[in-house]
Amino acid sequence: MRLDKYLAETAQCTRSEAKALLSKGRVQVNGAVCKKGDTQLRETDTVAVDGRALSYQQFVYLMLNKPEGVVSASTDKRDTTVVDLVGDAYPRRQLFPAGRLDKTSTGFVLLTDDGTFAHDILAPKRHVSKTYTVVLDTPLTGQMRTGFAAGVTLADGTALSPAEVTALSADGCTVRVVLKQGVYHQIKRMFGVYGAGVNGLHRDAIGGLALDPALAPGQWRELSAEEVSKISS
């Protein structure tokens, strides 16, 4: 890989900014100042800017706590998107949400630029679970539990895979739902079959990775390799 391209991707800067770093002698390759952007790097080469070592990431994986009113999209002409919340932190990356939450829903959204990984965790055959806390306008019933476990058939005839639902509150209005597929407005439509409305929906986990409780609504952070592996486990 060319040095200027490497800088742009690892230092999160534009090509022109990378050239400026090089021309000012702020870039070192294997401890020596290098000003040539077309220098071809080997896997064993080390690169630093102002003495700070850089490391190459092929892909980025972010955990974001989506607030209400933000849309799960890369761009939108009217509303703030989950990618907007990341700002200019990754100017060279084409981030997108791997899976969606409704505008009114909150919680864990995974942002990445790894299309293969996103496809794998969203593919029905992979059965990657998503866990939600849901607030209903009526108590959970035995009929709902039985129906979810068997697989709900929606009003339009769509037959869904089995899902788990358990009560979290004494009044039965706050429940946990675990799904292993993704259909448009799925949870709201599932409860709608039983005449129940959804007043709140929060995604708690994707696969084996739970939302970091330290992240306030709108905040995000990078995931470690170990955390990424938990998503698909």
C-alpha positions, -999 to 999 in steps of 0.1 A, spaced: 0 0 0 12 35 -8 22 56 23 -2 84 15 -31 60 13 -21 43 45 -19 77 63 -54 87 50 -69 55 63 -51 51 96 -47 88 106 -83 95 94 -73 124 72 -78 134 36 -51 127 9 -42 164 9 -38 164 47 -16 133 44 6 151 19 9 180 42 20 157 70 46 142 47 59 175 34 64 188 69 85 158 79 60 146 105 58 111 92 83 84 101 87 50 84 107 25 105 119 54 126 132 75 97 114 106 83 98 99 50 83 126 27 74 105 -3 37 96 -5 42 70 -32 65 49 -9 53 13 -10 49 -1 25 57 -37 34 37 -56 60 67 -54 84 71 -16 81 61 6 110 46 41 104 43 69 129 31 105 129 49 129 153 63 97 169 29 82 175 27 47 159 -3 40 136 -20 7 131 -40 -3 101 -76 -13 104 -92 -30 75 -127 -24 88 -143 -3 116 -169 -16 140 -188 8 163 -213 4 190 -238 33 192 -266 39 216 -293 53 193 -315 80 209 -352 85 199 -358 106 169 -326 95 150 -330 73 119 -310 42 112 -295 52 79 -263 65 64 -279 97 50 -313 113 52 -324 147 38 -347 154 67 -336 136 99 -304 131 118 -290 97 111 -269 73 132 -239 80 110 -244 117 116 -238 111 153 -203 98 146 -195 131 128 -161 134 111 -144 108 132 -140 85 102 -139 107 71 -124 80 49 -149 53 59 -183 45 43 -201 36 75 -236 22 76 -259 6 102 -259 -32 102 -296 -36 109 -321 -10 117 -341 4 146 -373 25 140 -370 62 145 -389 61 178 -368 31 191 -336 33 210 -305 12 219 -277 -7 203 -270 0 166 -239 -15 150 -221 8 126 -194 -7 102 -179 -5 68 -176 -43 66 -204 -54 42 -196 -91 44 -198 -91 82 -231 -71 82 -246 -95 56 -235 -125 77 -251 -113 110 -283 -102 93 -287 -134 72 -317 -155 85 -297 -187 83 -271 -174 108 -297 -169 135 -279 -141 152 -302 -130 181 -313 -95 189 -326 -87 224 -350 -60 232 -368 -44 262 -403 -36 252 -430 -15 270 -465 -26 262 -498 -8 267 -513 -40 281 -499 -69 301 -482 -99 285 -506 -129 283 -501 -166 280 -515 -165 245 -487 -141 235 -460 -163 251 -474 -194 233 -478 -176 200 -443 -161 200 -428 -195 209 -447 -212 180 -440 -184 155 -464 -155 150 -483 -152 117 -487 -115 109 -519 -98 96 -506 -99 61 -500 -137 63 -462 -135 69 -452 -165 90 -424 -156 114 -398 -178 132 -402 -186 168 -392 -159 193 -389 -156 230 -409 -132 252 -407 -130 290 -421 -105 315 -397 -82 332 -421 -62 354 -447 -73 380 -475 -58 359 -464 -77 328 -462 -45 307 -424 -45 304 -411 -75 286 -379 -89 270 -381 -101 234 -354 -121 217 -356 -124 179 -335 -143 154 -348 -126 122 -355 -91 111 -388 -80 95 -400 -44 91 -416 -32 123 -415 -68 134 -420 -65 172 -448 -39 169 -466 -61 143 -462 -92 164 -478 -77 194 -504 -61 172 -517 -96 163 -528 -99 200 -542 -63 202 -512 -50 222 -495 -17 214 -458 -9 219 -451 23 238 -413 18 239 -386 -4 224 -349 -6 233 -324 -29 218 -302 -43 245 -279 -67 227 -269 -81 193 -257 -117 194 -237 -122 226 -227 -86 229 -247 -63 252 -249 -25 248 -223 -8 270 -242 8 299 -216 36 300 -228 49 266 -253 76 270 -279 81 242 -261 94 212 -227 82 223 -206 55 205 -173 37 208 -152 13 188 -155 -24 194 -125 -47 202 -119 -78 181 -132 -99 210 -164 -79 211 -169 -82 174 -166 -120 177 -193 -120 204 -218 -105 180 -218 -135 157 -214 -161 185 
